């Protein structure tokens, strides 16, 4: 939805980590940092899944590609 597409796309975790001001992430449960899901334990994954309908990405600007070159 944040991109205006009608299909799902992979979340660019590395780009968000390197340029966090480009995307605002709303609705992640308190005290759970945004990172790749495979790095969480089961309890945190369960909390995220319970709140999945509240989690939204707000694109503030395009990523600064100079960071990745």
C-alpha positions in Angstrom: 0.0 0.0 0.0 2.8 2.4 0.9 4.1 2.1 -2.7 0.7 2.3 -4.3 1.0 -1.2 -5.7 -1.6 -3.9 -5.8 0.8 -6.7 -5.0 3.2 -7.5 -2.2 6.9 -6.7 -2.5 9.9 -7.6 -0.2 10.7 -5.2 2.6 14.1 -3.7 2.0 15.5 -4.3 5.5 19.1 -3.3 4.7 18.0 0.0 3.0 15.8 0.9 5.9 18.5 0.2 8.4 21.0 2.3 6.4 18.6 5.2 5.7 16.0 5.1 8.5 14.7 8.6 7.9 13.4 7.6 4.5 10.7 5.3 6.0 8.6 5.6 9.2 7.3 2.3 10.7 4.2 2.7 12.7 2.6 0.0 14.9 5.4 -2.3 15.8 4.9 -3.4 19.4 6.9 -1.5 22.1 10.5 -2.4 22.7 10.8 -4.5 19.5 13.3 -3.0 17.1 12.6 -3.2 13.4 14.9 -5.8 11.8 14.7 -9.0 9.7 12.1 -11.4 11.2 14.6 -14.3 11.2 16.6 -12.5 13.9 13.7 -12.4 16.4 12.8 -15.2 18.8 9.4 -16.9 18.9 7.8 -14.6 21.6 8.6 -11.4 19.7 7.4 -12.9 16.4 4.1 -13.8 18.0 3.7 -10.2 19.3 4.4 -8.9 15.9 2.0 -11.2 14.2 -0.7 -10.3 16.7 -0.2 -6.6 15.8 0.3 -7.2 12.0 -2.8 -5.3 11.0 -1.6 -2.2 12.9 1.9 -2.1 11.3 2.3 0.4 8.5 5.1 1.8 6.5 5.1 5.5 5.7 7.5 6.4 2.9 8.8 9.9 3.6 11.2 10.0 0.6 13.1 7.7 -1.7 16.2 6.0 -0.3 19.5 7.8 -0.8 21.2 5.4 -3.2 24.6 7.0 -2.6 24.6 5.1 0.7 24.5 1.8 -1.1 27.1 2.4 -3.8 
